[in-house]
């Protein structure tokens, strides 16, 4: 069969580099924007930070043009320098540097304690390998057999599970107590054994962990009382000792050693005498401009005679960098406008809440509601709402806090499910812990308040609030 060539036309949608840039930037919260801009400046020398304010802005240039056919004035005119200016910032904006901790890591602090242990050469290597396998909570979640295999294949050290266990038991002597445990029970036992001082309450707590851990986790207290021959008061005191123990000993070291960032609100919604004012964090409107040296370089290349391949490649390179800088600056500006437009719509939609701070005034709101209001795609609204925070008169909240589903009351009134969850939370916090409320009782309580929802829905909301079932909330 002969080969034939055909010519045809078709329409298809493709995202421009600028659209891709914008989508990525929309997801970046304020506290990461500085880092993202610095990264772009490092990668593109045609982009730089600048303080000049120029009123006119670039118009979008045609993307497809021949390297030899372009208007050099588009690149070297004074309009190339401008600031992504925002009139909602003021000179008093607090521009604090985001603090980063410089402490040693969790694993490094454990390694520093190894000198306290009596270890030979191979044991030190085993100890270092074990520490490297501890998770962030301080647990060893790998089988000893797997550690033995690692030592053999990656370090050419022949050892046995017994040798590894011997070193692990020594590591469990390090601080904080509980490090190196293989499960929760072992973690708690390591801690309670260190606290043994002849106290009968601590002895009872140790016996509960050793012999009745399953009953303890399931709160089958009567069986423990019968088996240990203690009264209810003795059991309560022993359980209080267990509750004081740290189920994640590595967490205390992680909090002190891991790098962290403070939450910086992207927006401020301030209520003053019944009026709402929206402002955008000044960091969302950074001062950026095109590097003048690159504009001069482009003019020199354009004015010169481009006879060699290297001349043409140099001209193309400079143009690409200038285009990239313009695209980035424009994407920052569009990000700023999109953030403001979206937050303005959220503020208007939830006006009663921002005025009162009362969850009962929170209207049901989904991404589609805001997307239709600002005439943007739902995915764009989702990117804006992701990892963004707003400061209000009543605290700092993630934007996702204002989105919730709706349900109908007995009266037919549409209310936010957030209000139902608040009632559930308050009911559980105020319950008698000796006789916690079951899902059935919570359902009846909600029905009395005019919220006709099924028990399975109560269970769903309870799980979303991270509230355990009634039996696990029971206390002596």
Secondary structure by P-SEA (a helix, b strand, c coil): cbbbbbbbbbbbbbbcaaaaaaaaaaaccccaaaaaaaaaaaacccbbbbcccccccccccccccccccccccccccccccccccccccccccccccccccccccaaaaaaaacccccccaaaaaaaaaaaaaccccccccccaaaaaaaaaccccccccaaaaaaaaaaaaaccccccccccaaaaaaaaaaaaccccaaaaaaaaaaaccaaaaaacaaaaaaaaacccaaaaaaaaaaaaacccccaaaaaaaccccccccccbbbbbcccbbbbbcccccbbbbbccaaaaaaaaaaaacccccaaaaaaaaaaaaaaaaaaaaaaaaaaaaaaaaaaaaaaaaaaccccccccccccccccaaaaaaaacccaaaaaaaaccbbbbcccccccccccbbbbbbccccbbbbaaaaaaaaaaaaaaccccccccaaaaaaaaaaacccccaaaaaaaaaaaccccccccccc
